Amino acid sequence: MWILPHPSGPASLPPFSLTPGFALPLFPSLPASVPSPPSASHAGPLLLLRRRQCQLPAGGGGGGGGDLSSLLLLLLLLLLTTTSQVWARAGVEAPMWLEEPPSKLWFVSSSGGAVSCRAGGSPPPSVSWVNRDGSPVNTIPALRQVLNNGTLLFLPFASESFRATVHSATYRCRASSPAGTVLSRDTHVRAVVEQYWEVQVYNQYVLEGNTAVLQCKVPPFVKDFVTITSWTQAHTNYYPSQNADSRIQMVSTGQLVVRDVHSSDSQLAFRCRAVHTLTGATHESANSARIYVTDPRSESAPRIPEMDSLVRVQRGTTATLLCPAQGHPTPSITWYQQRSGVEIPSGCWPVAWAAWAAEEEGGKHPGSGCRGPY
């Protein structure tokens, strides 16, 4: 087998054929802007094979078919290798992302939103948007526009104009040129219909010397977009902190923890503040929460009030798990992890809370819990 230059350049390459001394062209279809090689000595290579290398045995046995298959596989590999070299010599570059769209786009119905993508290459690629199933994304008047600069624009809309296939859908950007096609990551679009919302707080009843946990309740329909930013008591503000030495502390998951409560805490009134991350609107709870402290007159068995079983945090941030056990005398707390059905002690915190950096995928931590001995 030899690699020989073709005498007349890519424009006159013959088609593929299995004939004696057949020639396999290794040039792809080049764009019109790509010049032909300057001389025959530098024209594209061809593979020229002797006839005996492609003939089957006279008996038509299986071995001949295997030889031919191996030969064709070798030709394919050589074709791919040589094609990339030809593209490089011609100054052709496959599309590559200069600005790949983000993995998600959330916006409020009253403001609309936009997502963009840009790609480079030679020749310059054209950019378009496709749905998850590969179908093209088109402009829908008053809802969605596909701009020539690669931007997908979502217009502000009224609540009655919400359309799931537009406002709660997955899109991909596609860049195409004669040198190839590249698809972006999925972009999950979610439009939130703006509605009135407020946060609420509730009173807590706690035995003296135990720990109180105040919750700032957010309506479910906006929970994904609302962050608890602070708590207030008179003229004092409490912000998220990891200072375990503070008796009153706001933790990273939004609760206010009051440790070692005493009777004077019943005089305090607490409110929470929350912000909508898409609109920037800030709300303070209309009501205030109080801690009603009970003086234990006899021993009471430990109990753990019902808490959220799932804590969501961003990867690399701090998660706080609370275990506000109640009892008299004050119970001690042991945390443990469940891995493959085995309970592994995680340590003991007399203040009844634990925090660590969430390093696992998605911020998930294998089953954790608190229990006695008390």
C-alpha positions in Angstrom: 0.0 0.0 0.0 1.3 3.5 -0.9 0.1 7.1 -0.2 0.4 9.1 -3.5 -0.4 12.7 -4.3 -3.4 13.2 -6.7 -2.2 14.9 -9.9 -5.0 17.4 -10.2 -6.0 18.5 -6.7 -9.3 18.0 -4.7 -11.6 19.4 -7.4 -11.2 16.4 -9.7 -11.1 13.5 -7.2 -12.9 10.4 -8.5 -15.7 8.7 -6.4 -15.0 5.7 -4.3 -15.0 2.4 -6.3 -13.8 -1.1 -5.8 -12.0 -1.5 -9.1 -8.5 -2.8 -9.9 -6.0 -0.3 -8.5 -9.0 1.6 -7.1 -8.4 5.1 -5.6 -10.0 6.4 -2.4 -10.2 10.2 -2.2 -9.3 11.6 1.2 -10.6 15.1 0.7 -13.9 16.2 2.2 -16.1 18.8 0.5 -14.2 22.0 1.1 -16.0 25.4 1.2 -15.7 27.6 -1.9 -13.5 30.0 0.0 -10.8 27.4 0.6 -8.1 27.7 -2.2 -6.8 24.6 -4.1 -3.3 23.5 -3.2 -0.6 25.5 -5.1 1.0 22.5 -7.0 0.3 18.9 -7.9 3.2 17.8 -5.6 1.3 19.1 -2.7 -2.2 18.0 -3.8 -4.3 15.8 -1.5 -3.1 12.2 -0.9 -4.8 9.2 -2.3 -4.6 5.6 -1.3 -3.6 3.3 -4.2 -3.9 -0.4 -3.5 -2.9 -3.4 -5.6 -5.8 -5.5 -6.9 -4.6 -8.6 -5.1 -5.1 -6.9 -1.8 -8.9 -6.5 -2.4 -9.7 -9.9 -4.0 -11.6 -12.5 -2.2 -10.4 -16.2 -2.3 -11.8 -18.2 -5.1 -13.8 -20.4 -2.8 -15.6 -17.4 -1.2 -14.5 -18.6 2.3 -15.1 -16.6 5.5 -11.5 -15.7 5.8 -11.6 -13.5 2.8 -14.5 -11.5 4.2 -12.6 -10.9 7.4 -9.6 -9.7 5.4 -11.8 -7.3 3.4 -13.4 -6.0 6.6 -10.0 -5.3 8.2 -8.9 -3.6 5.1 -11.9 -1.3 5.0 -11.5 -0.5 8.7 -7.9 0.5 8.0 -9.0 2.7 5.1 -11.5 4.4 7.3 -8.9 5.2 10.0 -6.5 6.5 7.4 -9.3 8.6 5.9 -10.2 10.2 9.2 -6.5 11.0 10.0 -5.8 12.4 6.5 -9.0 14.4 6.5 -8.1 16.3 9.7 -4.7 17.1 8.2 -6.3 18.5 5.0 -8.7 20.6 7.0 -5.8 22.0 9.0 -3.8 22.9 5.9 -6.9 24.6 4.4 -7.3 26.8 7.4 -10.6 25.2 8.4 -11.5 25.0 12.1 -14.5 23.2 13.6 -16.9 25.3 15.6 -16.0 26.0 19.3 -17.8 27.9 22.0 -16.8 31.4 22.8 -19.8 31.8 25.1 -21.7 28.7 26.0 -25.1 29.3 27.5 -25.6 28.6 31.3 -27.3 25.5 32.6 -30.3 27.4 33.8 -32.3 30.6 33.3 -34.9 31.7 35.9 -36.8 34.9 35.4 -40.0 36.6 36.6 -42.9 37.0 34.3 -43.0 40.8 34.7 -39.4 41.2 33.6 -38.7 38.5 31.0 -35.2 37.0 30.4 -32.6 36.2 27.8 -29.9 33.6 27.2 -27.0 34.0 24.7 -24.4 31.9 23.0 -21.5 32.6 20.6 -19.2 30.3 18.7 -16.1 30.7 16.6 -14.5 28.7 13.8 -13.4 28.9 10.2 -15.6 29.5 8.3 -17.6 31.3 11.0 -20.5 29.0 12.2 -24.1 29.8 12.1 -25.9 29.7 15.5 -29.4 28.5 16.2 -31.5 27.1 19.1 -33.1 23.7 19.3 -35.5 22.0 21.7 -34.6 18.9 23.8 -35.9 16.7 21.0 -33.7 18.5 18.4 -36.5 20.4 16.7 -35.7 24.0 15.8 -36.8 26.8 18.2 -38.8 29.5 16.4 -40.1 33.0 17.3 -43.5 33.1 19.0 -45.0 36.6 18.9 -45.3 38.2 22.4 -43.6 35.3 24.1 -40.2 34.3 22.6 -37.8 35.8 20.0 -34.8 34.1 18.3 -32.4 36.9 17.5 -29.7 36.8 14.8 -26.9 37.4 17.3 -27.5 34.0 19.0 -29.7 35.4 21.8 -32.9 33.6 22.9 -35.2 36.3 24.3 -38.2 35.7 26.5 -40.6 38.6 26.7 -42.5 39.7 29.8 -45.9 38.1 29.9 -49.2 38.0 31.8 -50.0 35.1 34.0 -52.7 33.8 31.6 -50.1 33.7 28.8 -47.8 31.2 30.6 -47.0 28.3 28.2 -45.1 25.3 29.6 -43.5 24.4 26.3 -41.9 27.9 26.3 -41.6 29.0 29.9 -40.7 25.6 31.5 -38.6 23.9 28.9 -35.1 22.8 28.0 -33.1 24.4 25.2 -29.7 23.8 23.5 -27.7 26.1 21.3 -26.3 24.7 18.1 -23.3 26.0 16.1 -22.9 24.6 12.5 -20.4 25.1 9.7 -19.1 23.0 6.8 -16.4 21.9 9.3 -18.9 20.4 11.8 -21.6 21.0 14.4 -21.4 21.4 18.1 -24.2 21.4 20.7 -24.2 23.2 24.0 -25.1 21.9 27.4 -28.8 21.8 28.3 -30.3 25.2 29.4 -33.3 24.7 31.7 -35.6 27.7 31.4 -38.1 28.4 34.2 -40.4 31.4 34.2 -42.0 32.3 37.5 -45.4 34.0 37.5 -45.2 36.9 39.9 -47.6 36.6 42.8 -48.1 38.2 46.2 -46.3 36.4 49.0 -45.4 36.8 52.6 -43.4 35.0 55.3 -44.7 33.9 58.7 -43.2 33.0 62.1 -44.7 31.0 64.9 -44.3 30.9 68.7 -42.3 28.1 70.3 -42.9 26.4 73.7 -39.6 25.2 75.3 -38.5 23.8 78.7 -36.1 26.1 80.5 -32.5 25.2 79.8 -33.3 23.6 76.4 -32.9 24.9 72.8 -35.5 26.8 70.9 -35.5 26.9 67.1 -37.6 29.6 65.3 -38.7 28.9 61.7 -39.4 31.5 59.0 -42.0 29.9 56.8 -42.1 30.7 53.1 -45.0 29.8 50.8 -44.2 26.7 48.7 -44.9 28.4 45.3 -41.9 30.8 45.9 -39.7 28.7 48.2 -37.2 28.0 45.4 -36.6 31.7 44.9 -36.7 33.1 48.4 -33.8 33.4 50.8 -34.1 34.1 54.5 -31.6 36.9 55.1 -31.9 37.9 58.7 -33.9 38.0 62.0 -34.6 41.0 64.1 -35.4 41.5 67.8 -36.1 45.1 68.7 -33.1 47.0 67.3 -30.8 43.9 67.1 -30.2 42.1 63.8 -29.1 38.5 63.5 -27.4 37.3 60.3 -26.1 33.9 59.3 -23.1 33.0 61.4 -21.1 29.9 62.4 -20.2 31.4 65.8 -21.3 28.5 68.1 -20.4 30.6 71.1 -23.3 32.9 70.6 -26.4 32.0 72.6 -28.7 33.4 69.9 -27.6 32.5 66.4 -29.0 32.5 62.9 -27.8 29.4 61.0 -27.1 29.1 57.3 -30.4 27.3 56.6 -32.4 30.3 57.9 -33.5 29.3 61.4 -32.9 31.3 64.5 -31.4 29.1 67.3 -31.7 30.2 71.0 -29.7 28.0 73.3 -30.2 27.5 77.0 -33.4 29.5 77.1 -34.5 31.1 80.4 -37.6 32.8 81.6 -36.6 36.3 80.5 -36.6 35.1 76.9 -40.4 35.1 77.0 -40.2 38.9 76.8 -38.5 38.9 73.4 -40.2 39.2 70.1 -38.6 38.0 66.8 -39.3 38.7 63.2 -37.6 37.4 60.0 -36.7 39.0 56.7 -36.6 37.3 53.3 -35.7 38.4 49.8 -36.9 37.2 46.4 -33.7 36.4 44.5 -35.3 37.2 41.1 -37.2 40.4 41.9 -35.1 41.7 44.8 -38.3 42.3 46.8 -37.8 42.1 50.6 -40.5 41.0 53.0 -40.6 41.0 56.7 -42.9 38.8 58.7 -46.1 40.7 59.6 -46.3 38.9 63.0 -43.6 38.3 65.6 -42.7 35.0 67.3 -42.2 34.6 71.0 -40.5 31.9 73.1 -42.7 30.6 75.9 -40.4 29.1 78.5 -41.8 26.5 80.9 -40.3 25.8 84.3 -39.9 22.1 84.6 -41.4 20.8 87.8 -40.4 17.1 87.3 -38.3 14.9 85.1 -39.6 14.5 81.5 -38.3 12.0 78.9 -36.4 13.4 76.0 -38.3 14.1 72.8 -37.2 15.4 69.4 -39.7 17.7 67.6 -40.4 17.1 64.0 -37.9 18.8 61.7 -37.4 19.0 57.9 -35.9 15.6 56.8 -34.2 17.2 53.8 -31.7 20.1 53.9 -30.8 21.6 50.5 -27.5 23.5 50.2 -25.2 24.5 47.4 -22.1 22.4 46.9 -19.1 23.9 48.8 -21.3 25.8 51.3 -22.1 25.0 54.9 -25.1 22.9 55.9 -26.6 23.1 59.4 -28.5 20.2 60.8 -30.6 20.9 63.9 -31.6 18.6 66.7 -33.5 20.7 69.3 -34.3 17.8 71.7 -36.5 18.7 74.7 -36.4 17.1 78.1 -35.6 17.5 81.8 -32.8 17.3 82.7 -31.5 18.8 79.5 -30.7 15.9 77.1 -27.3 15.5 75.4 -27.1 14.8 71.7 -25.2 12.3 69.6 -25.1 12.6 65.8 -24.5 9.6 63.6 -24.5 8.8 59.9 -26.1 5.8 58.1 -23.9 4.3 55.5 -25.0 1.0 53.9 -27.2 0.3 56.9 -24.4 0.9 59.4 -24.6 3.7 62.0 -21.4 5.7 62.4 -21.2 8.2 65.3 -20.3 11.7 64.1 -19.5 13.3 67.4 -21.4 14.9 70.2 -22.4 18.6 70.4 -24.0 19.7 73.7 -25.5 22.7 71.8 -27.6 20.3 69.7 -26.5 21.3 66.3 -23.9 20.3 63.7 -22.5 22.0 60.6 -19.9 21.0 58.0 -19.0 21.9 54.4 -21.2 20.0 52.0 -18.7 18.4 49.6 -20.8 15.6 48.1 -22.5 15.8 44.7 -25.6 18.0 44.8 -25.0 18.9 48.4 -26.4 15.6 49.6 -25.2 13.9 52.7 -26.0 10.2 53.4 -28.6 9.6 56.1 -27.8 11.6 59.2 -29.7 11.9 62.5 -29.5 12.6 66.2 -30.4 10.4 69.1 -29.5 9.5 72.7 -27.9 8.5 74.9 -29.3 11.5 77.0 
